[in-house]
Amino acid sequence: MTIPQRRIGRDGPRTGVLSLGSWHTYDRMDFREAVRLLRTAVDAGITLFDVGVYGFPGSPPVFTDVLFSAMVRAAGLAREDYLLSAKLWLEGYPDQSLRAQLENALFRAGVAHADLVILGDLRRDDTDLHALVTDLAALREAGLIRQWGVNNWSASAIRAVHGFAAADGVPGPAIAQLKYSVARRSIPDGPPFAAVFGELGVSLQSSDVFEGGVLLGKGGRQVGRDPGGVRQRIADSAADLAKAAERIGATPAQLCLAFTLTHPANTTTLFGATSTGQLEENLAAVAVVERVGAAELRALAEPFWADRDAVDPEGP
């Protein structure tokens, strides 16, 4: 089975409708199994890999991105066989330059360039957005990146950087990585982002699809932020979600992934897998969309929309 391909932004490369993340993933796996997983993913049409540098002061070091570089070599992959997406964090910007972060990320991942970089959450109102656009254009000119996007930014912030880029004659954001799932829909499905996707040609990359495993009835793992304070509501819905998935002959994970593939702007859905079997099971979400249909999937997911009226559709 080879999954469908969609284009990143208006003029970027095509990539599989599913993509793999590295957050606390490969450093929890047997190395041989991780290599098998990577090879299976590429053979199935997954070409985009989100390989961020994760770790916080005072916390144990994380090596999942370093392991990825070893996995690539062991799987016999050439650089042109996959697209690498790196994360750049804004908490220390501009004192910590984008270039310094990127060079460190590329060194750890064992590559000379990133096909895509995703700017982390925009947490400060005084961040110079025009300077970010200028710095990203310089990274592209230097051959260190091909495209860039943002993670959980508001629609107005994306419009702002797009405007700066257009005025300067340089590429703007190609993709927005947003929390999108059967539970968190209000932002990607809302009018502000419909305009961003339609008018600006920005793609959607769905992330946090399983809510860190909470939607699948799992717990105990590190989970991202909880906009709207709805995580308990999401946890309480896991049993009913499993029953809904069973009614269409799918696993809960397949239902969660299949739902995101029904969004018209979704280029690729990011998820993590810690075994080849889990990956192969999740790849079957594509067949669920084809078998059940987008309209029925969205109707089936309606009761699990936890952040309805709980967050501003404009985004953070």
Order of alpha helices (4+ residues) and beta strands (2+ residues): beta-beta-beta-alpha-beta-alpha-beta-alpha-beta-alpha-beta-alpha-beta-alpha-beta-alpha-alpha-alpha-beta-alpha-alpha-alpha
